[in-house]
């Protein structure tokens, strides 16, 4: 999020606009604030390759807090703003962060975590008062420091953590070459071209800034001299209003957001002018076929699908026309050589599902976890995986099936629940769905669905039977849920990822689940 080259030529142009409040930060302000914070981090003793963390909601000060590290050669960890005290302390300790930047809204959790995180020397509150020498207000702490660059500028980057949907979050660290911050990492140059970013673009960010895709998207928008409109939280109708109001050209969504947009009344969907949109990338999870088809029918050829692990192992993308010709596909592999392998690391035939391994496109490690790093690499170190399962058809198109960690083994049959989830979400009475394996004394596991109904629907045995019958019309018998439970709301992260482990663990109790 390096703004130097544009601060001189477009100082008064908005770099950041908060969608709810309308608060605006110009390029001139962003540059000066980022520089002052970089000076403070140096005064605190942070040198190249040291770590600090950012823990706050989508906030007007977020971008400068990242930008300071990107020009000071530092790793900055953007922490999930919904974590508890203990979870936050774990990441602060694991990342070896020395400074924590937070907001007044997250103050109570952040301060409660400090006694559990002795490495934190300084906690900065971006929009609230300080409290002693260890907890300070950001503006007061940087007052009087230069708004000009530090003397030893060098490139820094984010060190983000996995979402922890299948276990404890893991830090993903990439090596940073010694180079000026005006030159970003090769992976961002690739994404810049893939996502068709350009000078003067206007990007709408509907997702949390602690997640990898929004991080990359906002970063590249700033480097292209564009304007970022940041939603404090996603609301489907407000999203459409913002596209019209700000003449948004680029955006990035997750399939859950598509589903919520599609379930708006038709009159609301047609009320807003979306003609300014040039590119809408969707990522984070496989998109149900029916949802993708409906979005393409509505938004047309601007929709592009992107697949890439947080670790940056490999990427695929396709245009909507290509996708319609190959239903369910994610697209051709564009970066990194893809291999679909069985448990013995042997290639499987086209059309056969296996674990996806990529020829490593960008070097990475799991921070402070050499064992996990070894698990994610082939024995010769040439390939990497994050446990995604899929297959490639005879034309070279990749289809995502699920995560290996969520595979159900029922009576010796491998069942990937993503297919059933994708189907359930298309039912008009269903707002969200999770499918996973639960204990069965005879089969080992059986298929269970947990469903969040639309607001006007109420849980009942009749609806459960209706949904089971609906699945039976479209899926093989072994894939159909044997039972359906209902929850008022599923634990889906704001990034769109389903926190399925929380649901699944309730059914396993004290048993040791096969899935870890």
N, C-alpha and C positions, 0 to 999 in steps of 0.2 A: 504494500500500500504506500508506494513511494511517489510523492507528489511534486518533487523538486522541479522537474522539467516543465510542469504546467503552472506552477505558482507564479513564475515570472511573466508568463504570457497571458494568463487568464485568472489573475488573482481574485477578481470579484465574481467569477462564475461559481455557482453552487457545486461543491463536491459531494456533499451529503445533505439529504433532506429527510427528516423523520416524518413518516406518513401520517401519524396521528396528531402530533403537535404542530407540525409544519416548521419546526426548528431547522435552521439552515446553517451550514458551515461552508464557507467559501474555500477555494484553494489556498488563498493567502493565509487564512486562519488555520487551516489544516497543517500547512507547512510549518508555520511558527510554533504551533502547539506540539507537533511531533518532535521538532528540534528541541524545544525546552524540556520535554520529557526525556529525550535521549541524553541531554546534558545531565539531568537528575540521576538517571540510571548509571552513568559513568561516575558521577560523584559518590554514588552509593557503592562503588567498587565493582560493578558488573563489567566484565570484559568480554571480548569476542568468545562466542559459543557458551556463555553462561545462560541461565534460564530464569524466566519470570512467568507469572500466570495472570490471566484476566478472568474474573468471575463476575459476570453481570448480565442482565437482560439486554436485549437489543436497545442500544443507548446511543445518543448522539456523540458521545465521547469514545465510542468503541474503536472507530477507525484510527484515530490518532494514537490510541494505546497500542495498536498493532504496528502502526507506522513507525513508532519510535524504535521498536526492536528490529524492524526491517532495515533501518539505516545504521544500526549500532552493532550489527553482527551477532545478534542474540537469538536464541530460541524463545518464542513466546507461546505459551500453552493457553488456548481459549477453552475454558472449562464449562461443561454443561451447567447452565444456570439453574437447573432444577435439582441438583445434587443436594444431599443432606450434609450435615456437619462432618460426619465420619467419612463420607465419600469424597468430599472436597479435600479433607486433610490427607486422605490417601494419595490423591493426585498431586497435591502440593509437595508431599514428601517424596513420592516416586519420581516426580519430574525434577527434583532437586532445585526447585524454584527458590529464589532469594527475595523476590518482591512479589506482592499480591496487589493487583489493582481491582477494585470492586466499586459498587454503587450503593447509594443510600437504600435502595430497594432490597439489596442483598446483604446489607450491613450486618444484620443479626447473625446470619449463618456464617459469614466470613469471619467475624470477630470471635465467634464460638469455636471456629476451627483453628485459630491462631495458637492456643495452648497445645494443640495436638501437632503443630507444624513448627518445630523449633528453628528450622532453617530460615523461615521468613523473617527478614530483618526489618522490613518496612511494608506497611499496608497503606495504600492510597485510596481515598474515597473520592470519586470523580465529582460527585454532586452533593456531598454532605460534610459535616464538620469532622475535624480530627479529634484525637483523644490521646494526648501525650506524644512522646517522641516516636513510638512505633507505629501509630495510626495517625495519618495526616491527610488533610484535604489536598487534592491534586493541585489546584490552582495556587494555593498558599505555598505548597512545597516547591513549585516551579517558578514562583514570582521572582523576578530579577534575573532569571537565567536567560541566556541569549536565545533569540528566535532564529538564529543562524545555525548552520550545521556544526556538529562536533568535528574535531580535527581529524579523527581517525575513522571516518565513515567506512562501513563495509556491509555487505549483504547479510541480512538475517532472514529467518523464515519461521513459520509456525511449526510447532511440534504438537500435533493434535492427538487426542486419545480416541480409541475405538469406543463405540457407544455402550459396550458392556452388555449387549442383548443376549450373549451366550456365555458370559463369564465376566471376570473382573476387567475393567477397561485397561487397555494397553497403549502406551505411548509409541507413536510411529515417528522415528527420527530419520531425516535425510541428511547426508553430508552437505555442508555449505562450503563451496569453494571460496578462496580469498579473492574477492572481486568487488567492485563498487556496487552500491545498491541500485544503480540505474540499470544494471544487467541482472535480469532475474533468472531463476533456475530454468533449465531446458524444458521441464515438464510444463511450465507456465507458458512458454513460447508455443508449445504444441497446443495447449488448450485455447490460447488466444486465437489461433488459426481455426481450430476445430469448432469453436463457438461463434466464429465470425464477428468478433468484436471489432470496433472501429472508433475512430476519432469522433467525439461529440455524441456518442451513444447515451441513452438514458435507461438505466438498469433498475428494475423493480425487484427487490430482495424480500421475499415473503417468509423466509425461514430463519432460524436462529443463526447468529453470526459465529457461534462456537463450532459450527459444523463445517466439514471440509469443503463441500461444494460452494456454499455462500462465501466462505473465506476466499476461495480462488476467484469467484466471480466478482466480488467487490474489489479485490486486489487488482484484477485486470482492468476493471472499469476505471479505477483511479489512474492506473498507468496509461490508459488510453485517453485521459482527459475528459471522461464522461461524467455524468451525474448519477449518483446512487440514491434511490428512494428506498428507505428501509422501513418495513412494516414492523411495528412493535410486536404484533402477533397476527397470524393469518386469519382473515375472515373472507369468505368467498365473495360476497357482494362488494365489500370494500376493495378487494383486489381489482375487480372489474372497474370500479369507480376511479381507482388510481391510474390504471392504464389510460383511461380517457382523459383525466385531468392533466397528467404530466406528459402525455404523448409518449408513453413507454415504448422503447424499441426492442429491448432485450429483457428476458426474465428466465428464471429457473425454478421449476416446481418439482414436487414429488407426486407419485400416483395418487396418494390420499387426497392431495389438494385437487387433482383432476376430478376425483369422485365427488368431492364436496361442491365443486363448481357445477358439475353435471346435475346434481340434485337440487340446485336452485330452481324455482319456478321459471318456466320458459319466458314469461314476460320480463323477469329480472335479467335473465341471460341476454335478452335481445335489447335491453334498455341502453347499453353502453357501447360507445364507438371504440372498437379494438383495432381499427385499421392501421394504427401506427406500429403495431407489433411486427417485427421482422423475424425474430428468432425466439422460440420458447423451448428451452432445454428441459427434459425431465430425467431424473436420475434417482439414486438411493435405493430403489427396489424395482423388481420387475413389474411392469404395468400390465394389469389384466387386459386380455385381448379386446374384450367388449368396450372397456373404458377407453383404450387407445383409439379404437375405431370411431367412437362417438366424438372424441376430442378432435380427431382429424376432420370429421364431417363438419364440426362447428368452426374450428380455427384454421383448417386447411393446411397447406404445405409448410407453415412456419414451425410446426412441431418437429423436434429432433430428439431422438433418444440417445442417451450417453450411458455407457457402462464403464466403470473404473473403480477398483477398490480404493479405499482410503489410502492405502499404502502406495498407490500409483503403480500397480503392477502391469496393467494393460488397459487399453481403451477400445471401445467399439462405438460406432455411431451410424445412423442411417437417416436418410430423408424419408418423409412420410410416404411418398410414392413407392419407394423401395419396400417400405414396411408393409404396405397394403398388399404388395405382391408376394410377401412372405409372412403370413400371419403368425404372430407370436414371436417374431424374431427381434433380437436386439440390434443386429447388424453385422456387417463385416468387421473383422479385426483390423484396426487401423494402426495400432502401435503395439509392438511386442508380438512375438510369435506365440500363438495359442496352441496348447496341447490338452486333449481330453483323455485322462488316464484313469485306469481302474486302481484298485487297492494295491496292486503289485507294480504300479507305475508303468503299466503297459498301455499303449494306445488302444482306444476302443474304436469300433467301426463307426462310420457316419450314422447318425440317428440314434446312437446308443449313449445314454447318460453316463457321465463320469465326473470326476473332480477336475475343475479348470485350473490348469497350470500355465503361467505365462513366462516366456523368456523375460527376465527382469528388465523392465523398461527404465526404471530409475532406482538407484541403490537405496535401500532402507534397512533399518533394524527396528526391532521392538526394544524400546529403551530399557536398559537395565534388566533385560530378560533374554539372555543368550539361548536358553532352552526353547523358548517360544520362537525365536528367530530361526533356530535349526528346524523346528517343525514346519515352518512356512517355506523352507527351501528344499530343493532337491539335493540329493547326496553330493552332486558335483557343483552345487551352488549356482547353476545356470538358470534355474527356474524357481518361481515362487507361486504360492497359492494363499488364499484366505478362506478356503473351504467352500467356495461356491460350486454348485453342481449344475451341469447343463450338457448340451450336445450341439454338434455342428452338423448341418445337413449337407447334402451332396454339392450344393452350390457355395459352400463356405460361409453360411450364415449361422450365427450363434444364437441359441435359444437357452435362456436361463430357466432352470427348474426350481432350485431352492438352495438353501444352505445345508451342507452335509450334517451340521450339528442338529438340524431339525428333522432329519429323516426318521420315519417311523418304520420299525421292523415288526410286522404283524404276521405271525405264523410263517416266518421265513421270507415274507414278501417285503421288498423295499417300497415304501410309499412316501412321496414327497408332498407335503401338505399345501405348498403354495398353489397348486392347481385347484384344490378345493376352496381355498381362501379367495382366489380370483373369481371363482364362480359365485360364491355366496355374496360377495360384495355387489354383484349385479342384480340381486333380488330387490325389488322395490321396497320391501319391508326392512331391509338390512342396511344399517349405517356403517358397520365395521365388523370384521370377523377374524378370528384366530383359530387355527387348526393345529393340533399336535397330538402326540401319543400319550396315552395314560395306561397304567398297569392293567393287564388282563391275565388271570391265572392260567389260562389255557394257551393263549396266543402270544403271551409276552407283553404285547402292547395292542391297544385298539385305538381307532381314530376318534378323537373328541373335537367338537367345535364349540367355541365360546363366541356368542354373538351379541353385538350392541345393536338394538333395534332403532329404527327411525323414531323421532320424538312422539309421533302420534300413535305408535304401536305399543302394546303392552305384552310382556312375556306370558306365554301360556303353553300347555302341552300341545294344543292344536297348531300353534305357529311352529313349534319344534318339529312336529310331524310333517308339516307343510314344507319346511326347509330340507328335511331329510329326503322327502320324496322328490323335491326339486333337484337335489344333488344326484339322486338315483337316476334321473332322466338323462343326465349328461356325463356321468362318471362310471367307471367300472365299479362293481360292488365293493371290492376291498378298499376303495378310496373314499367311500361314502361314510360320513360320521355315524357311529352307532348311537350316539346321543348328543344332544345340544343343550348347553347351559346358557344363561343370559347374564350379562353384566350391564350396569347403567352406562359405563364408559370403559373402553379397553385402554390399557396402559401403552398408548402409542406416543413416542417421543415427538416433540415439535418438528424434528427433522423428517418425520414420516415413518420412521422405523418402528415396528411393533416390538414392544418389550415383552416378547412371548415367554421368556424364562420366568417372569413373575407369575404368570398364569399357570404355566406347566408345573411349577414346583409345588403349587397347592395340592395337586392331585397325587404327587409322589410322596408327600409327607416326609417321613424319616427314611424312606427307602432310598437306595442309591440308584439314581436314574442313569440309564445308559448314556444320556446326552449330558455333556458337561460344558 
